[in-house]
Amino acid sequence: MVVVVAIAKLVEGKGEEYEEEFKKVAPRVRKELGVITYVLQRSIKNPNQFLWYEKYESDEAFKDHMVSPLHKQFQKNTGRFVLDASIDLY
């Protein structure tokens, strides 16, 4: 099993667009083979910061997601919003 915890710090005022893009892809990502959990949570104290929590059945499932068309589309649509990001795998 692989758990992903990521923090994304966004450009001021882009949080709503970021969340909308997530809502577009999340239902389909959750149906990908090996995806157990796929959640985005906005910080209460800092509305420009988001926490990603993802859980995959295996390292292979995680890697498959990272090269999936859905992931690539999300990155293309939101990459310009992200000032900084950190990712930890467990």
Secondary structure, 3 states (H helix, E strand, C coil): CEEEEEEEEECCCCHHHHHHHHHHHHHHHCCCCCEEEEEEEECCCCCCEEEEEEEECCHHHHHHHHCCHHHHHHHHHHHHHEEEEEEEEC
